[in-house]
């Protein structure tokens, strides 16, 4: 038996992972009604995760399948995903939140883990030895509060993988890579391609920040107005916070540019350098239109407000409304007024990331593809120096710096997906998995606060792990975009949206096949109002939608006539009066009634909210099978008629599954034997089995949860708990 358990444990240990403490005869509580129901097994703390191994295998799932993680088991929790570690002694009525190197004066009867992915998991030590239970609780608390970044498991894991892969054939000192790659924007060629893709002819790649000489938080290569010299930019950089000179993000087809910048260190003394840069941005515009500046620090909630709202959970939709509304206003200036936009924030590393990303998502269909979206996150978040280390609070050192800005962005993306389901190549499963990946410290994407910090830690890491100089360090801390490290090819197909309308695709409208095409002239060229006054080289905000409800009340197609409509109101009214171009500009509806609750993300671990055989997954399931069936029929039709010289042969239905279908749910061909129907739940592919769930999921009114019912939190509710 001991040998079997040892082998079983080794299956779950990653390279470099070690068991630091464990306890037997632990009960994982999975019932919301009967405290005696649960799974019995062993609770283990490693230097990577908290792992629970059931004594008996779970009963056979009634679901088709779940998302199988290659690094984590069904009952595993990464240490970086832990928000609070709480120990309880029911008999003495004591409770304590544990931190690093703390003492525990009582023997715990329960352990409650509050997770950043919204799970609340409880373990009972009814039959476990009291001292063993205390030691495993202290170990979990200690290892979930690392004192230094390089104590996170990712460094040990990547170092061990490097030395174990020394025998793999290398190309130029690095393991070979294949497949479609996401641009990392860590080299000038990536920026050059983006400039050409958006036809930003008056902008150039600048490398004055080589070795992070000018700014510690900017990437080494940035895009700046072509009319400015490197020497000019170096002189101007001292005027901006951390040397973050205005940086190009994206270009509209009309020549307007989206730019982001930090605040001036001394607005009175450094106004002249700012004006010269703004003049260069004006010169980059084909019509020499003055740029419009938006101060996000004054227009949007602060990062502390965002964190406070996230703790309350239900307010996250209200914040999403504000950010989508402001992004739509910036779209109006770029597209409707043909004006470049400068997004200003004190440090240019938080709110600017959200707004610049949403604006590009609304205007550029490239970023609504899977690779395009990943490149957008890489460009506007990772390389732009978003403080992922601080905002995720991986080291649990400063709660005041923590703020779920990236989750807020993903929620805004989901709101747009919910309104335009065929405009995005990826699914809400993809967005949820991307959010979960923030708490797995094995990828460079969410682990560092700047590319300079990343480089410095990787240099120290390479020296400590005896990695020869000159070898490509990126492969040792891969980006999260290398999904094959977490999921199989089959599971990754759940990222694909079967309804996605790609570039040049057609749709059926009113029984007729129509292509998505709208010219610029059709919806904006006649809507531009008179030019606004210019102050200090930039336009003022007279035409902005300053009233909180101004855009909200106008983003409807069925509006009663209003006297003296502003140009912005006419712009949005005209846009919503036409059919949406899924491969053109998209503007979301932002009235409160249009903002939905992202149920899959927020409620996936709540059994009361789990709908058996229902939810959006049922629609996704049927659509996937329908698309797959159409592909099979098209292939059979071509085989019957013969392929035309210009047509591309479809995959052979008899070929390998990886080449035959890209859908997770495949349709049955006439020759296939009948298969039993699939039984899914609304939480698919994140099954609640073993995560605060009954063995048989029975739906109850969702209002029970939303109104604050805490059936399963009988002892774990803390005095300061607001979840």
C-alpha positions in Angstrom: 0.0 0.0 0.0 2.8 2.4 0.9 4.5 1.8 -2.5 1.2 2.4 -4.3 0.7 5.7 -2.5 4.2 6.8 -3.2 3.8 6.1 -7.0 0.5 7.9 -6.9 2.1 11.0 -5.4 4.9 11.1 -7.9 2.4 11.4 -10.7 1.3 14.7 -9.3 4.7 16.2 -8.6 6.2 18.6 -11.2 9.9 18.9 -11.8 11.5 20.6 -8.8 8.4 20.1 -6.7 8.8 18.5 -3.2 6.5 17.6 -0.4 7.1 19.7 2.6 4.3 18.4 4.9 1.3 16.2 4.8 -1.5 14.7 7.0 -3.6 11.6 6.6 -7.3 10.9 7.4 -8.5 14.4 6.3 -12.0 15.0 5.2 -12.7 17.5 2.4 -16.1 19.0 2.9 -18.1 19.0 -0.3 -21.7 19.1 1.1 -23.7 22.3 1.8 -26.2 20.5 4.0 -24.6 17.6 5.8 -21.2 18.3 7.5 -20.5 14.6 7.7 -20.5 14.2 3.9 -17.2 14.6 2.1 -14.1 13.0 0.6 -11.6 11.3 2.8 -7.9 11.4 1.8 -4.5 12.9 2.4 -3.8 16.7 2.5 -0.4 17.6 1.2 1.6 20.9 1.1 4.3 21.1 -1.5 6.5 24.1 -2.6 4.0 24.6 -5.4 0.5 23.8 -4.3 -1.9 22.4 -1.8 -2.9 19.0 -3.0 -5.7 16.7 -1.7 -5.6 13.0 -2.8 -8.9 11.2 -2.2 -8.7 7.8 -0.6 -11.3 6.4 -3.0 -11.7 7.6 -6.6 -14.5 10.0 -7.3 -17.7 8.5 -8.6 -17.9 8.4 -12.4 -18.7 11.8 -13.7 -22.0 12.3 -15.5 -20.4 15.1 -17.5 -18.9 14.6 -21.0 -15.6 15.8 -19.8 -13.9 18.6 -17.9 -10.9 20.8 -18.5 -7.9 18.6 -17.6 -5.0 20.7 -16.4 -1.5 19.3 -17.2 0.0 20.9 -14.1 -2.7 20.7 -11.5 -5.1 17.9 -10.4 -8.8 18.3 -9.7 -8.2 19.0 -6.0 -5.0 21.1 -6.4 -4.6 24.7 -5.5 -1.5 26.7 -6.4 0.0 28.5 -3.3 -0.1 31.8 -5.2 -3.9 31.3 -5.6 -4.5 31.4 -1.8 -6.0 34.6 -0.4 -6.3 33.6 3.2 -5.4 30.5 5.3 -7.8 30.2 8.2 -7.6 27.7 11.0 -10.6 26.9 13.3 -11.1 25.0 16.5 -14.8 24.3 16.9 -14.7 23.0 20.4 -12.8 26.1 21.8 -14.5 28.5 19.5 -11.2 29.9 18.2 -10.2 31.1 14.7 -7.0 32.5 13.3 -5.8 33.8 9.9 -2.3 32.5 9.4 0.6 34.3 7.8 4.2 33.4 7.4 6.3 32.2 10.3 3.3 32.5 12.7 2.6 30.3 15.7 -0.6 28.4 16.3 -1.5 27.9 19.9 -4.5 25.6 19.4 -4.9 22.4 17.5 -7.1 23.1 14.4 -10.2 21.0 13.8 -10.8 22.7 10.4 -8.7 24.5 7.7 -10.5 26.9 5.4 -8.7 28.2 2.2 -10.0 31.3 0.6 -8.8 31.4 -3.0 -8.3 34.2 -5.5 -10.3 32.3 -8.1 -13.3 32.6 -5.7 -13.3 29.1 -4.3 -13.7 28.5 -0.6 -12.5 25.1 0.4 -12.8 23.4 3.8 -10.9 20.5 5.3 -11.8 18.8 8.5 -9.3 17.0 10.8 -11.8 14.8 12.6 -9.6 11.7 12.5 -6.2 13.3 11.8 -3.5 13.6 14.4 -3.7 17.1 16.0 0.0 17.8 15.7 0.2 16.7 12.1 -2.8 18.9 11.3 -1.2 21.9 12.9 2.1 21.4 11.0 0.4 21.1 7.6 -1.6 24.3 8.3 1.5 26.2 9.3 3.4 24.9 6.2 0.6 26.0 3.9 0.6 29.5 5.5 4.4 29.8 5.3 4.9 28.6 1.7 2.0 30.7 0.5 3.8 33.9 1.7 7.2 33.8 0.0 9.7 36.4 1.2 11.2 36.9 -2.3 10.1 36.6 -5.9 12.6 34.0 -6.7 11.2 31.8 -3.9 8.1 31.3 -6.0 8.0 27.8 -7.4 8.3 28.9 -11.0 12.0 29.5 -10.6 12.7 26.1 -9.3 10.4 24.5 -11.9 12.0 26.2 -14.9 15.5 25.7 -13.7 14.9 21.9 -13.3 13.2 21.7 -16.7 16.2 23.4 -18.3 18.7 21.0 -17.0 16.5 18.0 -17.7 16.1 19.2 -21.3 19.9 19.5 -22.0 19.7 16.5 -24.3 16.9 18.0 -26.5 18.1 19.2 -29.9 18.6 23.0 -29.8 18.5 25.6 -32.4 20.9 28.5 -31.8 21.1 27.5 -28.2 17.3 27.3 -27.6 14.8 24.5 -27.9 13.0 24.7 -31.2 9.6 26.4 -31.4 6.8 25.7 -33.8 3.3 26.8 -34.6 1.7 30.3 -34.8 3.4 32.5 -32.3 2.0 35.5 -30.3 4.2 38.6 -30.8 6.1 39.4 -27.6 7.0 43.0 -28.6 10.4 42.5 -27.0 12.2 43.3 -30.3 11.9 46.1 -32.8 10.7 43.8 -35.6 7.5 43.1 -33.7 6.8 46.8 -33.5 7.7 47.3 -37.2 5.1 44.7 -38.2 2.5 46.4 -36.1 3.3 49.8 -37.7 2.9 48.3 -41.1 -0.2 46.4 -40.2 -1.9 49.6 -39.1 -0.3 51.8 -41.8 1.2 54.2 -39.2 3.7 55.7 -41.7 4.5 58.8 -39.6 5.6 56.7 -36.6 8.9 54.8 -36.0 10.5 52.4 -33.7 12.8 54.0 -31.2 15.4 52.2 -29.1 16.7 54.9 -26.8 15.6 52.7 -23.8 18.1 50.0 -24.6 19.3 48.5 -21.3 16.5 50.5 -19.7 18.6 53.6 -19.8 15.7 56.1 -20.0 12.9 54.3 -18.1 12.9 51.3 -15.8 9.3 50.4 -16.7 9.0 50.9 -20.4 10.1 48.2 -22.9 13.4 48.7 -24.7 11.7 49.4 -28.0 8.8 51.9 -28.3 7.0 53.6 -31.1 7.3 57.5 -31.3 6.5 60.2 -33.9 8.9 60.0 -36.8 9.5 63.8 -36.6 11.2 63.5 -33.2 14.9 62.6 -33.0 16.3 60.2 -30.4 18.1 63.1 -28.7 14.9 65.1 -28.5 13.2 62.2 -26.8 16.0 61.7 -24.3 15.9 65.3 -23.4 12.1 65.2 -22.9 12.0 62.0 -21.0 13.1 63.6 -17.7 9.9 65.6 -17.7 7.7 62.5 -17.3 7.1 60.1 -14.4 9.8 57.4 -14.6 10.8 58.7 -18.0 7.6 57.3 -19.6 7.4 59.5 -22.7 4.2 59.3 -24.7 4.1 55.9 -26.4 2.2 54.9 -29.5 -0.3 52.1 -29.2 -2.3 51.9 -32.4 -3.3 53.7 -35.6 -6.8 54.2 -37.0 -7.3 53.8 -40.8 -8.0 57.5 -41.0 -4.5 58.3 -39.6 -5.6 59.1 -36.0 -3.3 57.5 -33.4 -3.9 56.1 -29.9 -1.1 57.2 -27.5 -0.5 56.7 -23.8 1.6 58.7 -21.4 2.5 59.3 -17.8 2.0 62.6 -16.0 4.6 65.4 -15.9 6.8 65.3 -12.9 6.4 69.1 -12.6 3.5 70.4 -14.7 4.6 74.0 -14.4 8.3 73.5 -15.2 7.9 70.8 -17.9 4.9 72.0 -20.0 7.1 73.0 -22.9 8.5 69.5 -23.6 5.0 68.1 -23.5 3.8 70.7 -26.0 6.6 69.7 -28.4 5.7 66.1 -28.2 2.0 66.9 -28.8 3.0 69.0 -31.8 4.9 66.0 -33.2 1.8 63.9 -32.7 -0.3 66.5 -34.5 2.3 66.5 -37.4 1.9 62.7 -37.6 -1.8 63.0 -38.5 -2.6 63.2 -42.3 -4.9 66.3 -41.7 -2.7 67.7 -38.9 -5.6 67.4 -36.5 -4.8 68.3 -32.9 -4.8 65.4 -30.4 -7.4 65.0 -27.7 -6.1 64.3 -24.2 -8.0 62.2 -21.6 -6.9 62.3 -18.0 -7.9 58.9 -16.7 -7.0 59.7 -13.1 -9.8 62.3 -13.1 -12.2 60.3 -15.3 -12.2 56.8 -13.9 -12.3 55.1 -10.5 -8.9 54.7 -8.7 -7.2 51.3 -8.3 -8.3 51.3 -4.6 -11.9 51.8 -5.7 -11.6 48.9 -8.1 -10.2 46.7 -5.3 -12.9 47.7 -2.9 -15.6 46.9 -5.6 -14.0 43.5 -6.3 -14.2 42.6 -2.6 -17.9 43.4 -2.8 -18.0 41.4 -6.0 -21.4 42.6 -7.3 -20.0 46.1 -8.0 -17.6 44.8 -10.7 -20.3 45.2 -13.4 -20.7 48.9 -12.4 -17.0 49.5 -12.9 -17.1 47.7 -16.2 -19.8 50.1 -17.3 -17.6 53.1 -16.5 -14.6 51.7 -18.4 -16.5 50.6 -21.4 -18.3 54.0 -21.5 -15.0 55.9 -21.4 -13.5 53.7 -24.0 -16.4 54.3 -26.3 -15.8 58.1 -25.9 -12.3 57.6 -27.0 -13.5 55.7 -30.1 -15.7 58.7 -30.9 -12.6 61.0 -30.9 -10.5 58.6 -33.0 -13.1 57.6 -35.5 -15.9 60.2 -35.4 -13.7 63.3 -35.0 -10.6 61.9 -36.8 -8.5 63.0 -33.9 -5.5 61.4 -32.2 -6.1 60.5 -28.6 -3.6 60.7 -25.7 -4.5 58.7 -22.6 -2.9 60.2 -19.6 -2.4 58.6 -16.2 0.1 59.4 -13.4 2.3 56.4 -14.0 0.8 55.1 -17.2 0.7 51.6 -15.9 -2.8 50.8 -14.7 -5.9 52.5 -16.1 -4.1 53.3 -19.4 -3.7 49.5 -19.9 -7.4 48.9 -19.5 -8.6 51.8 -21.7 -6.0 51.5 -24.5 -6.8 47.8 -24.8 -10.6 48.2 -24.9 -10.3 51.0 -27.5 -8.2 48.8 -29.8 -10.6 45.9 -29.2 -13.5 48.1 -30.3 -11.8 49.5 -33.4 -9.5 46.7 -34.7 -11.0 43.3 -35.5 -7.4 41.8 -35.5 -7.5 42.0 -31.7 -10.7 40.0 -31.6 -8.9 37.0 -33.0 -7.1 34.7 -30.5 -3.6 35.5 -31.6 -4.5 39.2 -31.9 -6.0 39.3 -28.4 -2.9 37.7 -26.9 -0.6 40.2 -28.8 -2.8 43.0 -27.4 -2.3 41.9 -23.8 1.4 41.4 -24.5 1.8 44.8 -25.9 -0.5 46.9 -23.7 0.0 45.1 -20.4 3.2 43.1 -20.2 5.6 45.2 -22.3 4.0 48.4 -21.1 4.9 47.6 -17.6 1.7 46.8 -15.7 2.5 46.0 -12.1 1.4 42.4 -12.2 3.6 41.4 -9.2 2.0 44.1 -7.1 -1.5 44.1 -8.4 -1.8 40.3 -8.1 0.0 40.6 -4.7 1.9 37.4 -5.4 4.2 37.9 -2.4 1.3 39.0 -0.1 3.4 41.9 1.1 1.2 44.9 0.4 -2.6 44.6 0.3 -2.9 48.3 -0.6 -1.2 47.7 -3.9 -3.4 44.8 -4.9 -6.1 45.5 -7.4 -7.8 43.2 -10.0 -7.3 45.5 -13.0 -6.7 42.7 -15.4 -9.8 40.8 -14.2 -11.8 44.0 -14.7 -10.4 44.2 -18.3 -11.4 40.6 -18.9 -14.9 41.3 -17.5 -15.2 44.2 -20.0 -14.1 41.9 -22.8 -16.7 39.4 -21.8 -19.4 42.1 -21.8 -18.6 42.8 -25.4 -18.5 39.1 -26.2 -21.9 38.7 -24.6 -23.3 41.5 -26.9 -21.5 40.4 -30.1 -21.0 36.7 -29.7 -19.9 36.1 -33.3 -17.2 38.9 -33.3 -14.7 37.1 -31.1 -12.7 34.0 -32.0 -12.2 33.0 -28.4 -14.7 31.9 -25.7 -15.5 32.8 -22.1 -13.7 29.5 -21.2 -10.6 31.0 -22.6 -11.0 34.3 -20.7 -11.6 32.3 -17.5 -8.6 30.1 -18.0 -6.5 33.2 -18.7 -7.6 34.7 -15.4 -6.8 31.5 -13.6 -3.3 31.5 -15.1 -2.5 34.6 -13.1 -2.2 32.4 -10.0 0.2 29.8 -11.5 3.7 31.2 -11.0 5.3 29.3 -13.9 4.9 31.9 -16.7 6.5 35.3 -17.2 3.3 37.0 -18.3 1.8 37.7 -14.9 4.8 37.4 -12.7 6.7 40.6 -13.2 6.0 44.3 -13.1 8.2 45.3 -16.0 10.4 43.8 -18.7 13.5 45.2 -16.8 12.4 43.4 -13.6 11.9 40.3 -15.6 15.3 40.5 -17.3 17.1 41.2 -14.0 15.4 38.2 -12.2 16.1 35.9 -15.1 19.8 36.9 -15.2 20.0 36.2 -11.5 18.1 33.0 -12.0 20.4 31.9 -14.9 23.4 32.6 -12.7 22.0 30.6 -9.8 20.9 27.7 -12.0 24.2 27.6 -13.9 22.6 28.4 -17.3 25.3 29.4 -19.9 25.3 33.0 -21.0 23.9 33.7 -24.4 21.2 31.2 -24.4 17.6 32.4 -24.9 16.2 33.0 -21.5 12.6 33.4 -22.7 12.2 29.6 -23.0 13.0 29.1 -19.3 10.1 31.3 -18.2 7.7 30.9 -21.1 4.7 33.2 -21.6 1.3 32.0 -20.7 0.5 31.9 -24.4 2.2 28.6 -24.7 -1.0 26.8 -23.7 0.3 23.4 -24.5 2.1 23.6 -21.1 -1.2 23.6 -19.3 -3.7 21.9 -21.6 -3.9 19.2 -24.2 -4.7 20.1 -27.9 -8.2 18.7 -27.3 -8.9 20.9 -24.3 -7.5 23.9 -26.1 -10.3 23.6 -28.7 -12.7 24.8 -25.9 -11.0 28.2 -26.6 -12.5 28.4 -30.1 -15.8 30.1 -30.7 -17.8 28.1 -33.3 -19.9 31.2 -34.1 -16.9 33.4 -34.9 -17.2 35.3 -38.1 -13.7 35.7 -39.5 -12.4 38.3 -41.9 -14.2 38.3 -45.2 -16.9 35.9 -44.0 -20.6 36.2 -44.8 -23.7 36.0 -42.7 -27.4 35.3 -43.3 -29.6 38.3 -42.6 -33.4 38.2 -43.4 -32.9 35.1 -45.5 -30.2 36.7 -47.6 -26.5 36.1 -47.6 -24.6 39.3 -46.9 -21.0 40.1 -46.4 -19.9 42.3 -43.5 -18.8 45.5 -45.1 -19.3 49.1 -44.1 -17.4 52.0 -45.5 -16.0 54.8 -43.4 -18.1 57.4 -45.3 -21.3 55.6 -44.4 -21.2 56.3 -40.7 -18.8 59.0 -39.7 -17.6 61.4 -42.4 -20.7 63.5 -42.1 -20.8 63.6 -38.3 -17.7 65.6 -37.6 -18.6 68.8 -35.8 -16.6 72.1 -35.9 -13.1 72.1 -34.5 -12.7 72.7 -30.8 -10.5 75.3 -29.2 -6.9 74.5 -28.8 -5.1 75.1 -25.5 -1.5 74.3 -24.8 -1.3 72.5 -28.1 -4.1 70.1 -27.4 -7.9 70.1 -27.7 -10.1 70.7 -24.7 -12.8 68.4 -23.5 -15.8 70.5 -24.5 -17.1 67.8 -26.9 -16.5 64.9 -24.5 -19.4 63.2 -22.9 -18.8 64.6 -19.4 -22.2 63.8 -17.9 -22.2 60.3 -16.4 -25.3 59.2 -18.3 -24.8 61.1 -21.6 -23.4 58.1 -23.5 -25.5 55.7 -21.6 -28.7 57.3 -22.7 -27.6 57.6 -26.3 -26.4 54.1 -26.9 -29.8 52.9 -28.1 -31.2 52.7 -31.5 -34.8 53.4 -30.6 -34.3 57.0 -29.3 -36.9 59.8 -29.4 -35.7 62.9 -31.2 -33.6 65.2 -29.1 -33.1 68.8 -29.8 -29.6 70.1 -30.4 -27.9 66.7 -30.6 -24.2 67.0 -30.1 -21.9 65.5 -32.7 -21.0 62.6 -30.4 -24.7 61.8 -29.8 -25.3 61.8 -33.6 -22.3 59.6 -34.1 -23.5 56.9 -31.7 -27.1 57.1 -32.8 -26.1 56.7 -36.4 -23.8 53.8 -35.6 -26.5 51.9 -33.7 -29.1 52.5 -36.4 -27.1 50.3 -38.8 -26.4 46.5 -38.7 -23.2 45.7 -36.7 -20.1 45.0 -38.8 -18.5 42.2 -36.9 -15.3 42.8 -38.7 -15.4 46.5 -38.2 -15.9 48.9 -35.3 -17.9 47.6 -32.4 -19.4 49.8 -29.7 -21.0 48.1 -26.7 -24.2 49.1 -25.0 -23.4 50.3 -21.6 -26.7 51.0 -19.9 -27.0 49.1 -16.6 -29.7 46.9 -18.1 -27.2 45.8 -20.8 -24.4 44.9 -18.3 -24.6 41.2 -17.5 -23.2 39.1 -14.7 -20.4 36.9 -15.8 -21.8 33.7 -14.3 -19.3 31.2 -15.5 -16.5 33.0 -13.8 -18.1 34.2 -10.6 -20.4 31.3 -9.9 -18.6 28.3 -11.2 -17.8 27.0 -7.8 -21.3 27.6 -6.3 -23.4 24.5 -6.4 -26.7 26.4 -5.9 -26.0 28.3 -9.2 -25.1 25.2 -11.2 -27.7 24.3 -13.8 -27.7 20.7 -14.7 -28.0 20.1 -18.5 -28.4 23.9 -19.1 -26.6 27.2 -19.3 -24.6 28.7 -22.2 -22.6 25.5 -22.5 -25.7 23.8 -24.0 -25.8 26.4 -26.8 -22.0 26.1 -27.3 -22.4 22.3 -27.4 -25.1 22.4 -30.1 -23.4 25.0 -32.2 -20.1 23.0 -32.1 -21.9 19.9 -33.3 -23.7 21.8 -36.0 -20.6 23.4 -37.3 -18.9 20.0 -37.3 -21.8 18.4 -39.0 -21.7 21.1 -41.7 -18.0 20.4 -42.3 -18.7 16.7 -42.7 -21.5 17.3 -45.1 -19.4 19.8 -47.2 -16.6 17.3 -47.3 -18.9 14.5 -48.5 -20.5 16.8 -51.0 -17.1 17.7 -52.5 -16.1 14.1 -52.6 -19.3 13.3 -54.5 -19.0 16.2 -57.0 -15.2 16.5 -57.0 -13.3 19.5 -55.9 -13.0 22.5 -58.2 -9.6 23.7 -59.3 -9.8 26.8 -57.1 -11.3 25.3 -54.1 -9.3 24.1 -51.0 -10.1 20.5 -50.1 -11.7 20.1 -46.8 -10.2 17.7 -44.2 -11.0 14.1 -44.9 -13.6 12.8 -42.4 -11.6 9.6 -42.1 -8.4 11.3 -41.2 -6.9 11.8 -37.7 -9.1 13.6 -35.2 -6.6 16.4 -34.8 -6.8 17.2 -38.5 -10.5 16.3 -39.0 -12.1 18.5 -36.4 -11.3 21.6 -34.4 -14.4 21.4 -32.2 -14.4 19.8 -28.8 -17.9 18.4 -29.3 -17.9 16.4 -32.5 -21.0 15.6 -34.5 -21.8 12.0 -35.4 -21.5 11.0 -39.0 -24.1 8.6 -40.5 -21.6 5.7 -40.3 -20.8 6.3 -36.6 -22.6 4.1 -34.0 -25.1 6.0 -31.8 -23.7 7.6 -28.7 -25.5 8.5 -25.5 -26.4 12.1 -25.1 -24.0 14.5 -23.3 -24.9 15.7 -19.8 -23.4 19.0 -19.1 -23.8 21.7 -16.5 -23.7 25.5 -16.6 -20.2 25.4 -14.9 -18.7 23.3 -17.7 -15.8 22.9 -18.2 -15.1 23.9 -14.5 -17.0 21.1 -12.8 -17.8 21.8 -9.1 -17.3 18.2 -8.2 -15.1 18.1 -5.1 -15.2 21.9 -4.9 -18.0 22.8 -2.4 -20.3 20.5 -4.3 -22.7 17.7 -3.7 -22.1 14.5 -5.5 -25.4 15.0 -7.4 -25.9 18.6 -8.4 -29.4 19.8 -7.8 -30.2 23.3 -8.9 -31.8 25.7 -6.4 -32.9 29.3 -7.0 -29.9 31.4 -7.9 -31.4 34.3 -5.8 -30.6 32.3 -2.7 -26.9 32.8 -3.4 -27.1 36.3 -4.8 -29.1 37.5 -1.8 -26.2 36.5 0.5 -27.1 33.0 1.6 -24.0 31.3 3.2 -25.2 27.8 3.8 -21.8 26.3 3.4 -19.9 29.0 5.3 -21.2 28.0 8.8 -17.9 28.4 10.5 -15.6 30.1 8.0 -17.2 33.5 7.9 -14.6 35.9 9.3 -15.6 39.1 11.1 -14.0 41.2 8.4 -15.2 39.0 5.5 -17.2 40.8 2.9 -17.4 38.1 0.2 
